[in-house]
């Protein structure tokens, strides 16, 4: 149920004919509600995780507003910002109202080639969006963790892979243009109708930074949930549509993989995911000559 104060805000923004749909939405770090007002369909995003609001600098509603404003008019399927109460001056928690995007998360039956191409095609457009105030840094830096304290995970088959990865991540990054990035660009943040991409969502962590982080985040997630071949197919698809192939560098893959160690996914890994993850890191280290 939407709390009374937030419902009152919605009515003020949209008018008295606002109707809350009963469609259940998945639990995430946000509480999401599907909203109908007349013939308009919208998504209400409530920042309800009090611990993240207090302790996670990336869980920032104002940053998502900045991102959606930067993306306004960009030719990719992203939500349109309709209204926001980022300081919870009226609503019970910081709240955003955005347009509803059609589609569902990708299923296992999706055509792999169309999937890889659909994920790659929007990135050059996204990366040309105006820069936002928030700048990229690894999550472990934001969390106050040091690479000197990092240790290979308990499940590692070859701890030496991770020791080399920590050393690479602690080294200087390659030169990279600063562009607008999603920062958490992976297939779980996309929507599809059959084999057609219909939406890219969850822009809370968008920032100005290297394009390579969007590539690495997608590749690690594809390797984790599917296989290494799909991660490579995505990279080839991106190479075919980008004007600047130099934005890809194995360093970003290694850095982002190390960032996962410090900030691991909360869900149980799918079968073989940990092995694929370590193999992915070993391959990128080899590409760097490490």
C-alpha positions as CSV (number, residue, x, y, z in Angstrom):
1,X,0.0,0.0,0.0
2,X,1.1,3.5,-0.7
3,X,1.3,5.6,2.5
4,X,-1.3,8.3,2.8
5,X,1.1,11.2,2.5
6,X,2.7,9.8,-0.7
7,X,-0.8,9.1,-2.1
8,X,-1.8,12.7,-1.4
9,X,1.4,13.9,-3.3
10,X,0.4,11.7,-6.2
11,X,-3.1,13.2,-6.3
12,X,-1.6,16.7,-6.2
13,X,0.7,15.9,-9.1
14,X,-1.7,13.9,-11.2
15,X,-5.2,14.8,-10.2
16,X,-8.0,13.0,-8.3
17,X,-8.4,10.2,-10.9
18,X,-5.1,8.5,-10.0
19,X,-5.5,4.8,-9.6
20,X,-3.0,2.4,-8.1
21,X,-2.8,-0.8,-10.1
22,X,-2.8,-4.1,-8.3
23,X,-0.1,-5.7,-10.4
24,X,2.6,-7.0,-8.1
25,X,6.1,-5.8,-8.8
26,X,9.4,-7.5,-7.7
27,X,11.1,-6.5,-4.5
28,X,14.3,-4.5,-5.0
29,X,16.2,-1.9,-3.0
30,X,13.3,0.3,-4.0
31,X,9.5,-0.2,-3.4
32,X,7.9,0.1,-6.8
33,X,4.2,0.7,-7.6
34,X,2.5,0.6,-11.0
35,X,0.3,3.7,-11.3
36,X,-2.6,4.5,-13.7
37,X,-4.1,8.0,-14.1
38,X,-6.5,8.2,-16.9
39,X,-4.8,6.7,-19.9
40,X,-1.3,7.3,-18.5
41,X,0.7,4.4,-17.0
42,X,3.6,5.3,-14.6
43,X,6.0,3.8,-12.1
44,X,6.3,5.2,-8.6
45,X,9.8,4.6,-7.2
46,X,10.1,4.9,-3.4
47,X,13.5,4.8,-1.7
48,X,12.4,2.7,1.2
49,X,15.7,1.1,2.3
50,X,16.6,3.3,5.4
51,X,19.9,1.6,5.8
52,X,21.0,2.3,2.3
53,X,19.7,5.9,2.5
54,X,21.8,6.4,5.6
55,X,25.0,4.6,4.6
56,X,25.2,4.1,0.8
57,X,26.2,7.2,-1.1
58,X,25.1,5.5,-4.4
59,X,21.5,5.1,-3.1
60,X,20.7,8.7,-3.8
61,X,17.4,9.8,-5.3
62,X,18.8,13.2,-6.4
63,X,21.4,11.4,-8.5
64,X,18.7,9.4,-10.3
65,X,16.8,12.7,-11.0
66,X,20.0,14.1,-12.5
67,X,20.4,11.1,-14.7
68,X,16.9,11.1,-16.0
69,X,17.1,14.8,-16.7
70,X,20.3,14.2,-18.7
71,X,18.6,11.4,-20.6
72,X,15.5,13.5,-21.5
73,X,15.1,13.4,-25.3
74,X,17.9,10.8,-25.8
75,X,16.8,8.2,-28.4
76,X,16.9,5.1,-26.1
77,X,14.0,3.5,-24.2
78,X,14.5,5.0,-20.7
79,X,11.9,6.3,-18.2
80,X,10.8,9.9,-18.4
81,X,10.9,11.8,-15.1
82,X,7.4,13.2,-14.3
83,X,7.8,14.4,-10.7
84,X,10.1,13.9,-7.7
85,X,10.2,14.5,-4.0
86,X,13.9,13.7,-3.4
87,X,14.0,15.1,0.2
88,X,10.7,13.5,1.3
89,X,9.3,16.9,2.1
90,X,5.8,15.6,1.4
91,X,6.1,11.9,0.8
92,X,7.0,9.3,3.5
93,X,10.4,8.6,1.8
94,X,12.2,10.0,-1.2
95,X,10.0,9.3,-4.2
96,X,10.2,9.5,-7.9
97,X,7.4,9.3,-10.5
98,X,8.5,8.1,-13.9
99,X,6.9,6.9,-17.1
100,X,6.1,3.2,-17.3
101,X,8.1,1.1,-19.8
102,X,6.6,-2.0,-21.5
103,X,8.2,-5.4,-21.4
104,X,9.6,-7.9,-19.0
105,X,13.1,-8.9,-17.9
106,X,14.9,-11.1,-20.5
107,X,14.0,-14.8,-20.4
108,X,16.2,-17.8,-21.1
109,X,14.5,-18.4,-24.5
110,X,15.6,-15.0,-25.9
111,X,17.6,-15.2,-29.2
112,X,21.3,-14.8,-28.2
113,X,22.4,-12.8,-31.2
114,X,19.4,-10.4,-30.8
115,X,20.1,-10.2,-27.1
116,X,23.7,-9.3,-27.5
117,X,23.0,-6.7,-30.2
118,X,20.0,-5.3,-28.3
119,X,22.2,-4.8,-25.2
120,X,25.0,-3.2,-27.1
121,X,23.2,-0.8,-29.5
122,X,22.0,1.8,-26.9
123,X,25.4,2.3,-25.2
124,X,27.0,4.7,-27.7
125,X,23.8,6.8,-27.5
126,X,23.8,6.7,-23.7
127,X,27.5,7.6,-23.6
128,X,26.8,10.8,-25.6
129,X,24.2,12.1,-23.0
130,X,25.2,15.2,-21.0
131,X,27.5,14.6,-18.0
132,X,26.1,14.5,-14.5
133,X,27.6,15.8,-11.3
134,X,28.2,12.4,-9.7
135,X,31.6,10.9,-10.8
136,X,32.6,7.3,-11.0
137,X,34.5,5.5,-8.3
138,X,34.6,1.8,-7.4
139,X,32.0,0.8,-4.8
140,X,34.8,-0.5,-2.5
141,X,36.2,3.1,-2.5
142,X,32.8,4.5,-1.6
143,X,32.5,1.9,1.1
144,X,35.9,2.9,2.6
145,X,37.5,-0.4,1.8
146,X,41.2,-0.7,0.7
147,X,42.6,-3.1,-1.9
148,X,45.5,-3.7,0.4
149,X,43.1,-5.5,2.7
150,X,41.4,-7.6,0.0
151,X,41.8,-11.3,0.0
152,X,40.9,-14.0,-2.5
153,X,37.3,-15.3,-1.9
154,X,36.9,-18.5,0.0
155,X,35.5,-20.3,-3.1
156,X,38.5,-19.4,-5.3
157,X,40.0,-22.3,-7.2
158,X,43.2,-20.3,-7.9
159,X,43.7,-17.6,-5.2
160,X,46.7,-16.3,-7.2
161,X,44.3,-15.0,-9.9
162,X,42.7,-12.7,-7.4
163,X,46.0,-11.6,-6.0
164,X,47.0,-10.5,-9.5
165,X,43.6,-8.9,-10.0
166,X,44.0,-6.8,-6.8
167,X,47.4,-5.7,-8.0
168,X,46.1,-4.6,-11.4
169,X,43.1,-2.8,-9.9
170,X,45.4,-0.9,-7.5
171,X,47.5,0.3,-10.5
172,X,46.8,3.4,-12.7
173,X,43.8,3.2,-15.0
174,X,44.2,3.6,-18.7
175,X,43.4,7.0,-20.2
176,X,39.7,7.2,-20.8
177,X,37.2,9.8,-21.9
178,X,34.7,10.8,-19.3
179,X,31.2,10.1,-20.5
180,X,27.7,9.6,-19.1
181,X,27.4,6.0,-17.8
182,X,24.6,3.9,-16.4
183,X,27.2,2.4,-14.0
184,X,25.0,-0.7,-13.3
185,X,24.4,-1.6,-16.9
186,X,23.4,-5.3,-17.0
187,X,20.7,-7.4,-18.5
188,X,18.7,-7.5,-15.2
189,X,18.1,-3.7,-15.7
190,X,16.6,-4.2,-19.1
191,X,13.1,-4.9,-20.4
192,X,12.1,-6.9,-23.6
193,X,9.2,-7.8,-25.7
194,X,10.3,-11.0,-27.4
195,X,13.7,-10.2,-28.8
196,X,13.3,-6.4,-28.9
197,X,14.7,-4.2,-26.1
198,X,11.9,-2.0,-24.7
199,X,13.5,-0.4,-21.6
200,X,16.6,0.3,-19.6
201,X,15.8,1.0,-16.0
202,X,17.3,1.7,-12.5
203,X,19.4,4.8,-13.1
204,X,20.2,5.4,-9.4
205,X,23.9,4.8,-9.8
206,X,24.4,6.7,-13.1
207,X,27.5,8.9,-13.1
208,X,30.1,10.5,-15.3
209,X,33.0,8.0,-15.8
210,X,34.7,5.7,-18.3
211,X,32.5,3.9,-20.8
212,X,34.5,0.7,-20.1
213,X,32.7,0.3,-16.8
214,X,29.3,-0.1,-18.6
215,X,30.9,-2.8,-20.8
216,X,32.6,-4.6,-17.9
217,X,29.4,-4.6,-15.8
218,X,27.4,-6.1,-18.6
219,X,30.1,-8.7,-19.5
220,X,30.5,-9.9,-15.9
221,X,26.8,-10.3,-15.4
222,X,26.4,-12.2,-18.7
223,X,29.2,-14.5,-17.8
224,X,27.7,-14.9,-14.3
225,X,24.2,-15.7,-15.5
226,X,24.8,-17.2,-18.9
227,X,28.3,-18.0,-20.2
228,X,31.6,-16.4,-21.3
229,X,30.6,-16.8,-24.9
230,X,27.7,-14.4,-24.5
231,X,29.8,-11.9,-22.7
232,X,32.2,-12.0,-25.7
233,X,29.3,-11.8,-28.2
234,X,28.1,-8.6,-26.4
235,X,31.5,-7.1,-26.7
236,X,31.7,-7.9,-30.4
237,X,28.2,-6.4,-30.9
238,X,29.3,-3.2,-29.2
239,X,32.5,-3.0,-31.3
240,X,30.3,-3.1,-34.4
241,X,28.3,0.0,-33.3
242,X,30.7,2.2,-31.4
243,X,32.7,5.0,-32.9
244,X,35.5,4.6,-30.3
245,X,36.5,1.0,-29.7
246,X,39.4,2.2,-27.5
247,X,36.8,2.7,-24.7
248,X,37.1,-1.0,-24.1
249,X,40.1,-2.0,-22.0
250,X,40.6,-5.3,-20.0
251,X,41.6,-3.1,-17.0
252,X,38.0,-2.1,-16.5
253,X,36.9,-5.7,-16.5
254,X,39.4,-6.6,-13.8
255,X,38.6,-3.5,-11.7
256,X,34.9,-4.2,-11.9
257,X,35.4,-7.9,-11.1
258,X,37.4,-6.9,-8.0
259,X,34.6,-4.5,-7.1
260,X,32.2,-7.4,-7.0
261,X,34.4,-9.1,-4.4
262,X,34.0,-6.1,-2.2
263,X,30.3,-5.7,-2.9
264,X,29.1,-9.2,-4.0
265,X,25.6,-10.0,-5.3
266,X,23.1,-10.9,-2.5
267,X,21.4,-13.8,-4.3
268,X,22.8,-17.3,-4.6
269,X,24.9,-17.8,-7.7
270,X,23.5,-19.8,-10.5
271,X,25.3,-23.2,-11.3
272,X,28.8,-22.6,-12.5
273,X,28.7,-18.9,-12.0
274,X,31.7,-18.7,-9.6
275,X,33.9,-20.7,-11.9
276,X,32.9,-18.6,-14.9
277,X,33.6,-15.4,-12.8
278,X,37.1,-16.5,-12.0
279,X,37.8,-17.7,-15.5
280,X,36.6,-14.3,-16.8
281,X,39.1,-12.5,-14.5
282,X,41.9,-14.9,-15.5
283,X,41.2,-14.2,-19.2
284,X,41.3,-10.5,-18.8
285,X,44.5,-10.6,-16.7
286,X,46.0,-12.6,-19.6
287,X,44.9,-10.0,-22.0
288,X,46.8,-7.5,-19.9
289,X,49.9,-9.7,-19.8
290,X,49.4,-10.5,-16.1
